[in-house]
Amino acid sequence: MEEEKKRDIWDKLGVILQSGGGLLTAITVAVFGFIGSNYLKDREITENASRERMQANETNVRIYTELMSRREEAESALRKDMFVSMIQSFLKPGTTSLDEKVLNLELLSYNFHESLNLKPLFFYIIRQIRVSHDPRKKEYLERVQNVAAEITRKQMLVLEGAGTKFYRVIDLDFLKTSPGGIPLDEGTLTLEGIQRHFSIFVQTADHATREMKMRLEIRTPQDTLGNLETSSVEFWVGFFDFPMIDNTRLGHDQRCAVVLNAFEDNSADVTLVYFPGSYASLKEKPYYQEVVENLMRSNSLLNQGTEQPR
């Protein structure tokens, strides 16, 4: 009897545990199902919000791009009309006063100095002023000289920020007694890891036009043995030679230019600026070989930056 009672107790306990286990399993499944459902719902909400933000950003970028494109088109059309109007005033000299010519030169210089070689136009206006009998000719000459100085200053600020430079002073009295010309102190400049040696040789000076004829020699080390690549160029430099336009093309898409800062009776001083070719004028397009070299150099730098130390 006692064994039967014990068996009954264990049977009842087994039934209770079985029914309780099923209940616990059901509760556990329900809890995990609720948690999983909430997680999926939160994830869906997060993904939808992220997708909406991305769509909003894409829409904003597209709208901004369209607005900038329309703005550039409007500015280009305006600059084109302005350019045509001002150029016509020089092509019809009998219909334009000297004051209007100087004004148009100022407008052209301030708006197109990065893309046009305005040196011939400056000389043309200077000649027009000097042969005229206008009582304001001195004022016109000062305006032309001031606009040239301002354009040079603006361009030099940009090029100096991107490149490097050095100054040299020229003794014009000593140049008069040196028929073969005088050499200036050599300068060594480094840009984008490329070191170059610059030598300026002043051959002659024209006091009437305030210009100087120079020979520039550039030496570039090619290897660790000290071998040099040498190139030279001769040119005239004056106040109307702007560095973004009148410059010397170098290897690796680089440029250098000599700028006349001052020209007095006894002395003059110049600046040599060494800068990346991307800062040259809009008409100075890089050669395809230079483009390829720049891409290869950029890829090499990116690979070096992404390499993981072992």
DRENNU-562666 format. One record per residue (C-alpha): residue in three letters; x, y, z. Coordinates in steps of 0.1 Angstrom, whole numbers, plus 5000, padded with zeros to 4 digits. Layout:
REM residues N
ALAXYZ...
END
This chain:
REM residues 310
MET500050005000GLU502850245009GLU504650174977GLU501450244957LYS501050574976LYS504650674968ARG504050574932ASP500950794931ILE502851084946TRP505651054920ASP503151014892LYS501251324903LEU504551514906GLY505551394871VAL502251514857ILE502551854874LEU506151894862GLN505151794826SER502352034826GLY504552304842GLY507352244817GLY504952294788LEU503652614803LEU507252744809THR508052644773ALA505052834760ILE505853134782THR509453134770VAL508453104734ALA505953384739VAL508553614756PHE511253544729GLY508653594702PHE507653924717ILE511354034721GLY512153924685SER509154094671ASN510054424689TYR513654394677LEU512554344641LYS510054624644ASP512754864658ARG515254754632GLU512654814605ILE511955164619THR515655234621GLU516255114585ASN513255314572ALA514555634590SER518055574576ARG516555524541GLU514555834544ARG517556034555MET519655904526GLN516855984502ALA516556334517ASN520356384514GLU520256264478THR517456494470ASN519256784487VAL522456704468ARG520656684435ILE518857014441TYR522057184452THR523857044421GLU521157164398LEU521157514415MET524957544412SER524857424376ARG522157684367ARG524157944386GLU527357864367GLU525457874334ALA523958214343GLU527358344354SER529058204322ALA526358364300LEU526858694319ARG530658674316LYS530358594279ASP528158894272MET530459114292PHE533458984274VAL531959034239SER530759384248MET534159494261ILE536159334233GLN533959504207SER534959834223PHE538559774215LEU537859644180LYS535959974171PRO538460234184GLY536660524167THR533560484187THR535060444222SER536660714243LEU539960664262ASP538160664295GLU535860384283LYS538860184270VAL540560204304LEU537360114322ASN536859804299LEU540459704305GLU539859724342LEU536759504339LEU538459254317SER541459234340TYR539459184372ASN537058924357PHE539258734332HIS542858764345GLU543058394352SER542058284317LEU543258544293ASN546758674283LEU545959054287LYS549559174281PRO549059284245LEU545859474255PHE547759654283PHE550459764258TYR547859874234ILE546060094259ILE549460234271ARG550360334236GLN546860484231ILE547260694263ARG550760814255VAL549960944220SER546661104231HIS546361474241ASP543761394268PRO544461614299ARG543761304321LYS546361084305LYS548461074337GLU545360954356TYR544760684329LEU548360564331GLU548160534369ARG544860344366VAL546360094341GLN549460044363ASN547360004394VAL545159744379ALA548259544367ALA549759564402GLU546459454418ILE546159154394THR549759044401ARG549159084438LYS545958864437GLN547658594417MET550758594438LEU548658544470VAL547158234455LEU550458094441GLU552458164473GLY549857984494ALA550157674472GLY553857694464THR557157854475LYS559258154464PHE562358364468TYR563258734462ARG566158884444VAL567359254440ILE568959364407ASP571459654406LEU570559824373ASP573660054375PHE575959754376LEU573959594348LYS574759894326THR578459834330SER578159464324PRO577459404286GLY577159034291GLY574559064319ILE574758974356PRO573858654374LEU571658654406ASP572158434436GLU570858084430GLY567857964449THR566757614459LEU563157544464THR561257224472LEU557657154462GLU555656824466GLY558856644474ILE560756764443GLN563756994448ARG564857224421HIS567757474418PHE566857804400SER569458034385ILE568458374371PHE570658564347VAL569658924338GLN570759004303THR569459354297ALA566959614309ASP564659844290HIS564060154310ALA561460284286THR559059994289ARG560459894324GLU561159534313MET564059304317LYS565359024295MET566358714316ARG567558364312LEU566258114337GLU568057784343ILE566357504363ARG568357204375THR566456904390PRO568256614407GLN567156284391ASP568756024413THR570755964445LEU574055984425GLY573556364421ASN572756354383LEU570856664373GLU568256744346THR568857094333SER566557314313SER566757684305VAL564457944290GLU564858314279PHE562058574283TRP561158934289VAL559459014322GLY557559334330PHE554659464350PHE552159314326ASP553458954328PHE551058784352PRO552358464368MET549358244362ILE549558314325ASP553258384318ASN555058094335THR557457814326ARG556257464324LEU558257204344GLY558056834348HIS555556654372ASP552856924363GLN554657204380ARG555257564370CYS557557854379ALA557258224371VAL559358534376VAL557458844387LEU558659204385ASN557859374418ALA559559714413PHE561659894386GLU563460204396ASP566160404380ASN568960224399SER567459894410ALA564659644405ASP563459344424VAL561859024413THR560158724428LEU560458364416VAL557458154425TYR557457774422PHE553857634423PRO551757334412GLY550457334376SER546857304388TYR547157674398ALA548157794364SER545557964342LEU542557794328LYS544157784293GLU547157594307LYS545957234304PRO548156954316TYR549556704292TYR547956354292GLN551256214305GLU551256454334VAL547656354342VAL548655984342GLU551656054364ASN549456244389LEU546955954390MET549755704396ARG551255914423SER547855954440ASN547255584439SER550655514453LEU550055744482LEU546655584488ASN548155234489GLN550855354513GLY548255494536THR546055184536GLU548954934541GLN548654754575PRO551954704594ARG552854334598
END
